[in-house]
Amino acid sequence: MILRLLPGEDEAGAEPLGSSEEVRRRLSAAAPEIAWQGARGTLGAIELELAAVGDVPDPAVDLIEVVHVRAGGDADPIAGLCGLARALDADLFDCQSGALLDLDAPSSATWHDFIGLRDGR
């Protein structure tokens, strides 16, 4: 999950990443091969979904708080996801480990755990 955490907060303290148009533009600048269909994008075996701020009562407000990520295939997506997070000046949260990844020295351990479970290793 790509999000921008407020200083000293956990994932519940996220700050908006921008409008959906701005977020798509910045992600596409970092990875032009992203194919967008509304709030969903695909980048090879990676699926992206822009999620709006849930507690904003005005539907005219278009603020994206989180980019949900689903990765498949066999290739390690972590470096590419770090690039997408950097494009948004955001953080990359590993939902499996419950921790933020270091964008400068990310661990792919949970990705390899996932591949092992998926493939029955």
Summary of the structure (lengths in Angstrom):
residues: 121
radius of gyration: 14.5
end to end distance: 25.5
largest distance: 48.0
contacts: 318
relative contact order: 0.19
helix: 28%
strand: 29%
